[in-house]
C-alpha cells in the first residue's frame, strides 16, 4: 500500500499583524483569540451574543454582504512572518465579505454598515491598539510575495468609521426594562421589540431615576434621552436615559366611548352625515 498523503488546503486570505518586533510566537493567545473570533463573526455577520446571523439585502455599492453562516475558518501553515496567519474558508465566501469591509472602511460615509460588521471592526481596532500594530487582510501569497491588501484595521479605525456609521440625537423609545442599577455608574438594560435578540445597555442620568425605573422591572416603559443609532436600519446602539414614563393602558373601546361622549355624539342628530361633510370641505 502506498503512503497516505494529506490533501493540500488552499489559503483563502492571510491575517497579518504588522508592528515592531511582532512574530506569531510573540502575540498573546488572548489577543489572537479575539482577532480570530472577530474575523469569524465578520464573515458570519453575527453580532456579539447574537444567536443567528440575519439576512441582509444589498442596498448600496458598499453594502456589507451577509452570508447565512460559515462552518468555521481554519488556520493553516503558520510561517514566521510578521505575525501572519494563513486562513482557509470551506465556503469560499470570506474574501468577498472582507473585501467589502475594506472598501467600506475606505469610504465610511457611503457604506451600508451592519451592527455585526461594526462590532467586529471595534474588537479588531482594540486588539490593534493594545499591541500597537495594524491588522492587515491579504490575498494568498504569490511565491514569496504577499498578496494584495483587501482590508486594513488600525487602532483608530473604529473611531474613524463610527462617526459616519452612527447618528446621535434626542430619542424616545418604548422598551421592556430588564436590568437596573450599577456599582459605579448607573445603567439599565432594555430590549426593543425590533431588536429582541440583544439587550441594549443604556446609561441613566441619576440615582433617583434608577430608583424610579426599578419599580418597573420587566415592564414596558417609554424612555426619553439622547441615543446613538445605526444610520442605516436604525439599530439602537446605546442611550443615555434622562426621563421615563409608563405607557397608559386601557381599552380601545373605552377610548372611543370617551371621544364619543366628548362631542362625537352630535353626529347622531345629523340627517345626512355624508352631505354635511362634503359641505364642510367646500367651505
C-alpha positions in Angstrom: 0.0 0.0 0.0 1.2 3.5 -0.9 1.8 6.1 1.7 -1.2 8.2 2.5 -1.0 11.9 1.6 -2.7 14.7 3.3 -4.7 16.8 0.9 -3.4 20.4 0.5 -5.7 23.1 1.9 -5.8 26.2 -0.1 -5.2 29.6 1.6 -8.1 32.0 1.1 -6.6 35.0 2.9 -3.9 36.0 5.3 -4.4 37.9 8.6 -1.2 39.8 9.3 -0.4 41.8 12.5 2.2 44.3 11.5 4.1 46.1 14.2 7.5 46.4 15.8 9.1 43.0 16.6 5.8 41.1 16.2 6.0 37.5 15.3 3.5 34.6 15.6 5.1 33.5 18.8 5.0 37.0 20.4 1.3 37.6 20.0 -0.6 36.8 23.3 -3.1 33.9 22.9 -6.0 36.1 24.2 -5.3 38.7 21.6 -5.0 36.1 18.8 -8.3 34.5 20.0 -10.0 37.9 19.9 -8.8 38.5 16.3 -9.9 35.1 15.1 -13.3 35.4 16.8 -13.9 38.9 15.4 -13.0 37.7 11.9 -15.3 34.7 12.2 -18.2 37.0 13.3 -17.4 39.4 10.5 -17.7 36.6 7.9 -20.8 35.2 9.6 -22.2 38.7 10.1 -23.1 37.9 13.7 -23.0 40.5 16.4 -21.8 39.6 19.9 -24.3 37.3 21.7 -26.4 37.1 18.6 -27.8 33.5 18.2 -28.0 33.5 14.4 -27.0 35.8 11.5 -29.6 37.9 9.8 -30.1 38.1 6.0 -29.3 41.4 4.6 -30.4 42.8 1.2 -27.6 44.7 -0.6 -28.7 48.3 -0.9 -25.6 50.3 -1.8 -22.4 49.9 -3.8 -20.6 49.4 -0.5 -23.2 47.2 1.3 -21.7 44.6 3.6 -22.6 41.1 2.2 -24.1 38.8 4.8 -23.8 35.1 4.2 -26.1 32.7 6.0 -23.3 31.1 8.1 -19.8 29.6 7.9 -18.8 26.2 9.4 -15.5 27.7 10.7 -12.4 29.3 9.3 -9.2 27.3 9.9 -5.6 28.4 10.4 -3.1 26.6 8.2 0.6 26.6 7.5 1.7 29.1 10.1 5.0 30.7 9.0 7.5 33.0 10.7 6.4 36.3 9.0 5.3 39.4 10.8 2.7 37.7 12.9 0.9 36.4 9.8 -1.7 33.7 9.8 -3.0 31.9 6.7 -6.7 31.1 6.8 -8.8 28.6 4.9 -12.5 29.1 4.3 -14.5 25.9 3.3 -17.3 28.1 1.8 -15.0 30.5 -0.1 -17.1 33.5 0.9 -14.9 35.3 3.4 -12.7 37.1 0.9 -15.8 38.8 -0.5 -17.0 39.9 2.9 -13.6 41.2 4.0 -13.0 43.0 0.7 -16.4 44.8 1.0 -15.4 45.7 4.6 -12.1 47.1 3.4 -13.9 49.3 0.8 -16.4 50.4 3.5 -13.5 51.4 5.8 -12.1 53.5 2.9 -15.4 55.3 2.4 -17.3 55.0 5.7 -19.8 57.8 4.7 -21.1 55.7 1.8 -21.2 52.3 3.3 -24.3 50.5 4.4 -22.9 49.4 7.8 -24.3 46.5 9.8 -24.0 46.2 13.6 -22.2 42.8 13.1 -19.5 44.4 10.9 -19.0 47.4 13.3 -18.8 45.0 16.3 -16.0 43.0 14.6 -14.2 46.2 13.5 -14.4 47.5 17.0 -12.8 44.4 18.5 -10.1 44.3 15.9 -9.3 48.0 16.5 -9.0 47.3 20.2 -6.5 44.5 19.6 -4.5 46.7 17.2 -4.4 49.4 19.9 -3.3 47.0 22.6 -0.5 45.6 20.5 0.5 48.8 18.8 0.0 47.3 15.4 -2.1 47.3 12.2 -4.1 44.3 11.2 -3.9 43.5 7.5 -6.1 41.1 5.5 -4.2 40.0 2.4 -4.9 37.7 -0.5 -2.8 34.5 -0.6 0.9 34.9 -1.4 2.3 34.5 -4.9 5.6 32.8 -4.4 7.5 34.7 -1.8 5.4 37.9 -2.2 2.4 38.6 -0.1 -0.9 39.2 -2.0 -2.8 42.5 -2.2 -4.2 44.1 0.9 -8.0 43.8 0.9 -8.7 45.4 4.3 -6.6 47.2 6.9 -7.7 47.9 10.5 -5.6 50.1 12.9 -6.0 51.4 16.4 -8.3 54.3 15.3 -10.3 52.6 12.6 -13.4 52.0 14.6 -13.4 55.6 15.9 -13.0 56.9 12.4 -15.8 54.8 10.8 -18.3 55.2 13.8 -18.5 58.9 13.2 -20.2 58.1 9.8 -21.9 54.9 10.8 -23.9 56.2 13.7 -26.2 59.2 14.3 -26.8 60.8 17.7 -29.8 62.8 18.9 -32.8 63.2 21.2 -34.9 60.0 21.2 -37.9 58.3 22.8 -38.2 54.5 22.7 -40.7 52.0 24.0 -38.8 49.1 25.5 -39.0 46.3 28.1 -36.8 47.1 31.2 -34.7 44.1 32.1 -31.9 45.4 34.3 -31.4 48.4 36.5 -28.5 49.5 38.7 -24.7 49.7 38.7 -21.9 49.7 41.2 -20.1 52.8 39.9 -22.2 54.2 37.0 -26.0 53.9 36.8 -27.2 51.7 33.9 -30.2 49.9 32.7 -30.7 47.1 30.2 -33.6 47.3 27.8 -35.0 45.2 25.0 -36.8 46.6 22.0 -39.4 44.6 20.1 -37.5 45.2 16.8 -34.1 44.2 18.5 -35.4 41.4 20.6 -32.3 39.2 20.2 -30.0 41.6 22.1 -30.3 43.7 25.2 -29.2 47.3 24.9 -27.2 48.7 27.8 -28.0 52.4 28.5 -26.7 55.0 30.9 -29.1 56.5 33.4 -28.7 60.2 34.3 -29.3 59.9 38.1 -29.6 57.7 41.1 -33.2 58.9 41.6 -34.0 57.9 38.0 -32.6 54.4 38.6 -34.7 54.1 41.7 -37.8 55.1 39.8 -37.0 52.6 37.0 -36.5 49.8 39.5 -40.3 49.8 40.2 -41.0 48.8 36.6 -38.6 45.9 36.0 -39.7 43.5 33.3 -42.4 46.0 32.2 -42.6 48.3 29.2 -41.5 51.9 29.8 -41.2 54.9 27.5 -37.7 56.2 27.8 -36.6 59.7 26.8 -33.0 60.8 26.3 -30.1 61.0 23.8 -29.5 57.9 21.8 -27.0 56.6 19.2 -28.5 54.8 16.3 -27.0 52.9 13.3 -27.5 55.3 10.4 -28.9 52.6 8.1 -31.6 50.4 9.6 -31.9 52.5 12.8 -30.4 49.8 15.1 -30.2 51.3 18.6 -26.6 51.1 19.9 -26.9 52.9 23.2 -28.8 55.6 25.0 -28.5 58.0 28.0 -31.9 58.0 29.7 -32.9 61.4 31.0 -36.5 60.6 32.0 -39.2 58.0 31.5 -42.9 57.4 31.8 -45.2 54.4 32.0 -47.4 53.9 28.9 -51.1 54.4 29.7 -53.1 51.3 29.3 -56.8 50.8 28.7 -59.4 49.5 26.3 -59.6 51.0 22.8 -63.4 50.7 23.1 -63.2 52.8 26.3 -61.2 55.5 24.5 -63.6 55.6 21.6 -66.5 56.0 24.1 -64.8 58.9 25.7 -64.3 60.6 22.4 -68.0 60.0 21.6 -69.1 61.4 25.0 -66.8 64.5 24.4 -68.7 65.6 21.3 -68.8 62.7 18.9 -72.5 62.1 19.8 -73.5 65.3 18.0 -73.4 63.4 14.7 -76.5 61.4 15.9 -78.7 64.4 15.1 -77.3 64.9 11.6 -79.7 63.5 9.0 -77.2 63.1 6.2 -73.6 63.0 7.5 -72.0 62.5 4.0 -73.6 65.6 2.7 -72.7 67.6 5.8 -69.0 66.6 5.5 -69.0 67.5 1.8 -70.3 70.9 2.5 -67.8 71.4 5.3 -65.0 70.6 2.8 -66.3 73.1 0.3 -66.4 75.9 2.9 
